[in-house]
Amino acid sequence: MIAYYIATQYVAQAFFKRNGRERNMNDKQPTRPIVALIDLLSKKWVLRMLWELNKGACTFRELQLRCGDVSPTIINRRIKDLHGAKLVSKSSSNGYKLTEQGEELIQLFYPVNEFATRWAAKISDEE
């Protein structure tokens, strides 16, 4: 149990250092990696942006269009969040794209997407 606690503290500390801030024990940010990831993914438009980037690299404007004309401010904030979490990178030639970790994360959502498709069909059949 102690080893688990130390490991989660280490991962949380590394996560916060990568995002440009030190982890303070009084900080209310999550210390468990799963909680930090869920916090990130629960931000509005993050999942949609990841899903759209799964279709391939794109420019800022193209990402905005893929997401249904979300405001540039929101796109910019979420890109910074995703870039800080090492899920999205930017290249000068292709624009924004998923990193290897971003692609790995998206793979985890394919079974959820299949379930959602079946679920939506069942819901519409019952109405």
C-alpha positions, -999 to +999 in steps of 0.1 A: +000+000+000+028+024+008+045+016-025+012+024-043+009+057-025+045+067-033+040+057-070+009+078-074+026+107-057+055+104-080+033+103-111+013+132-100+044+152-092+058+144-127+025+154-143+024+187-126+061+195-134+054+188-171+025+213-169+048+240-155+039+239-118+051+222-086+028+199-067+019+213-033+006+188-008-022+214+001-031+216-035-066+203-042-055+188-076-059+150-079-029+129-070-040+097-086-032+095-123-067+081-132-083+111-115-061+136-132-069+119-166-106+119-159-104+156-149-088+164-181-111+144-203-142+158-185-134+193-196-158+205-223-148+198-258-117+177-249-131+143-259-145+158-291-112+173-300-094+141-294-119+122-315-116+147-343-078+146-342-080+108-345-092+114-381-057+130-388-036+160-383-053+194-389-048+231-386-063+252-358-091+264-381-098+229-394-101+215-359-125+243-350-147+234-380-145+196-372-157+205-337-187+225-350-173+260-349-163+260-313-149+294-302-111+300-308-106+307-271-120+273-261-100+255-288-068+273-277-074+264-240-081+228-247-051+224-271-029+238-243-044+213-219-039+184-243-004+195-253+006+198-216-007+163-210+014+151-240-017+138-258-015+163-287+015+178-305+019+205-331+041+204-361+048+233-384+038+213-415+006+194-404-008+214-375-021+195-345-021+158-342-024+130-316+008+119-299+015+082-295-001+084-260-031+103-275-035+075-301-033+049-274-059+067-254-083+069-284-079+031-289-095+027-254-126+046-266-134+023-295-152-003-274-171+026-256-181+040-291-194+006-301-214+004-269-227+039-274-238+030-310-258+000-298-272+019-268-284+048-290-300+024-314-318+006-285-330+040-270-344+051-304-361+017-309-379+021-276-392+056-284 
